[in-house]
Amino acid sequence: MKTLPYTRHSLNEDDIAAVVEVLRGNWLTTGPAVGRFESALVEVTGARHAVACSSGTAALHLATLGTEIGPGDAVVVPTLTFLATANCVRYVGAEVVFADVDPETGLMRAEDVRDAIARAEHKNIAAILPVHLNGQTADIEAIASVAQDHNALVLEDACHAIGGHHLSTGDAVGACRLTTAATFSFHPAKTVAMGEGGAVTTNDDQLARRMRQLRNHGMSRDAADFANAELAFAQSGGANPWYYEMTEPGYNYRASDIHCALGVSQLKRLDARVAKRAALVARYDAALADRSPALRTLARIPDCVPAWHLYVVRIDFDALGTERSEVVERLSAHGIGTQVHYLPVHLQPYYRARYGALDLPGAQEYYTHCLSLPLFDSMSEQDVDNVVVQLEDILADG
């Protein structure tokens, strides 16, 4: 029996050769492959800077650190996201203000942001952190307008959306024309896989410089930064070649040359991979069209060209007389992996204890009905058809 996990990384011989070349070279980390990857990501997104790091979580943390969000600040975060989106706010000592989402797409809307800000009436809203979910993009223009009204930054969580585009502006996801920064993940589940890896794109020169220091323990080797002249400089006046200073505490968030070489190779096929996923999504959509009203596809955002990361269906399990866990287990018995993305973060014990019970009905409705079906590059159209047939048989049995 063929096994279809809900996602699977895709590698080819070029990827393997790129990693082998690094292994045979002189640099396993802090070498030239890192710069090549950052340059490739700049070309893909159109942003001025890309700062590579060790994970999407590290990217989110660097973005909040780099923009000096901290104690006394609050950040609006959609509750329908992975833990890291909210956690990065707490890492820097700021408070999370959870926002609801559209139950049809899982995306935070401008009205959700406004409602969240109204609930946080005495908090200083320093930033809004929209999430581009499943590959579809949040309405950045509308959210940026709300942010401007409150003198807040916009930091995009684009970990699901590498290769996507905003139709109204023509910008690639990560161009940051209306936002301060965008964060990416290159986990094996993503369209571009580095094993582990992340990046932040921005058009802010100072922010990029600061994030590069923060990813490397806060160290600087730039003589212009040196405060201790007696230690930093030789009698000739030049900086001592071994010398560095820590301008502020940072983290070991570097991405290695091994990971970045794989990332460069993967980015070369980004357009083809986005197109393949789009074709698989179209196959799913066609196969699921005009079926039971209890089984529906996600609503589509008209103002974006999505780069699909996940294929999510909405199932009314109660109407069908079944439980989601039973459907998951029965699909697994047929070799079909599924997942649920995501349990709303405000329901996590830590956040419930900190902020109390919240009523966010859009997120609750989305979570109650969502199920992620297999979607990855090496799937065939026949694989899609098999998933749909098995799912419909299981749902028909109730």
Buried (B, 14 or more C-beta within 10 A) or exposed (E): EEEBBBBBBBBEEEBEEBBEEBEEEEBEBEBBBBEBBBEBBBEBBBBBBBBBBBBBBBBBBBBBBBBEBEEEBBBBBBBBBBBBBBBBBBBBEBBBBBBBBBBBBBBBBBEBBBBBBEBBEEBBBBBBBBBBBBBBBBBBBBBBBBBEEBEBBBBBBBBBBBBBBBEEEEBBBBBBBBBBBBBBBBBBBBBBBBBBBBBBBBBBEEBBBBBBBBBBBBBBBEBEBBEEEEEBBEEEEEBEEEBBBEBEEBBEBBBBBBBBBBBBBBBBBBEEBBEBBBBBBEBBBEBBEEBBEBBBBBBEBEBBBBBBBBBBBBBBBEEBEBEBEEBBEBBEEBBBBBBBBBBBBBBBEEBEEEBEEBEBEBBBBBBBBBBBBBBBBEBEBEBBBBBBEBBBEBBEEE
